[in-house]
Amino acid sequence: MLRRWLKANGLLAPTGIWLGIFLVAPLVVVVEFSFATRDTGVARAVLPWTTQAYLTALDPAFLPIFGRTLAYAVATTAACLLLGFPLAWFIARHGGRYRTALLAAVLIPFWSSYLARIYAWKALLDGEGLVNTVLGWVGLDRDGGFLLTHGAVVLGLTYGFLPFMVLPLYVACERFDFRLVEASYDLGHGRVSTFFRVVLPGVLTGVLAGSLLVLVPAAGDFVTPKLLGGVEQSTFGSVIDDQFRGGNNWPLGSAMAVLLLVLVVVVLVLRGRRGEDVL
């Protein structure tokens, strides 16, 4: 039986080994650390086992940070959807022979480091940056620029994850039968009615996939809030980073990471059920 299983699934062995070493094993270590006791020495986390880190992570004092993390993730997803859908629709329907070039333009930001791009936004949003300077011409500039604001964090996250929304939406729009739109117009429906009754149901799988690809990494991102925001814009991800670095509290950071992972799993399960309903 084992030989038969290896013959049928042998090609999956390298992938399984890779995931086991670089995904499952580190996750097990994080879970183990989350139940350990904090140690300020070299060990960082020691016995005895305890749930104190989870009790601290679930303290009401962290609720504003948790809520802010979800708010940033949802706002980023909504912004990416509002910006990405028209672009994906245009490329699929009117791109023609330029589709490849337009899709390549969407992917160009991935050719450079994400950290370098966020630093570029930090320079643009600074008090003496281009954005504040241009807005100053019409009297809309802001003292100190737009750094350390909620808008700067959402802007940076939207810029970073927009391609993850555009690509699934493009695939859904490309498969969509555009003749249904014309048929809806012929039956007397307006643009708004056609969008909600015909277009949106037809590309809903792309909307769900893109929203998931944006929501999950946006909830765990800590680089953007750290560089474009401040203490009042800290997120769960940035707090986890602080615990592993300056805070030297690995059990608390691990417990927060596990809780964030649980949240992501819940979102995945809900999305899976929603996707089954759509299909």
C-alpha positions, 0 to 999 in steps of 0.5 A: 500500500505504501509503495502504491501511495508513493507511486501515485503521489511521488511528485508531491513529495518534494513539495511536501518536504519543502512545506514541512521544513519551511512552513510547518516546522517554523509554525510549530516553533512559534506555537511552542514559544507562545506557551513558553515563559518570557526570559530576558536572557539569551534563551528568550523563551523558557519553561514552564509552559503557561498561557500568560502570553495569550492572556496578555495578548487578549487584554482589552488594552490591545483591542484598539490595535486589533480594531485598527488592524482590521480597519486598515485591512478592510479599507485597503481591500475596499480601495483596491476593489474600487481602483482595481475593478475599472482597470481590470474591466478596461484591460479585459474589454478594451485592452485588445492587442495591448493587454499584455503591455497593460498587465505588465504595467500592473506588475512593474512595481514588483520589479523593485523592492517593496521596502524601497517603494514604501520609503519612496512614499515616505519621501513623497508624503513628507512635509517637504515632499512632492505631494504636500508641495503640489497641494500647497499650490491650491492651499491644501497643504498640511503642516508636517506633510501627510506622514503619521496619518491613517490615510498615509498607511491606507495609501501605502497598503493600497499601493502595495497590494493593488496588483493582487486585486487587479489580476484575479479581477482581470481573469474573471472579467476576461471570462465574462460574456460581455454580450450579457451587458448589451442584452441587459440594456436591450431589456430596459435595465440601466447601468446601475441595475446592469452592474448589480444584476449582471456584471457583479454576479458574473465576476464575483469569484474574482472579487472574492479572490482579490479581496482575500489576496489583499485582506490577508497580507494587509492585516499582517503587514507591519512595514507600511504602518511602521514607516508611514504611520506612528504610534497611533497607527500601529497595527497587530503586525507592528506590535508583533515585530516590536515584541520580537525586537525591542520588546524582547518578549518572544512569547507575547509576540508568538501568541499574537502571531498565532491569534493573527493566524487564527483570524486569517484561517477564519477568513479563509474558511468563510471565504471558502464557504462563500465561494462554494455558495457562489459556484 
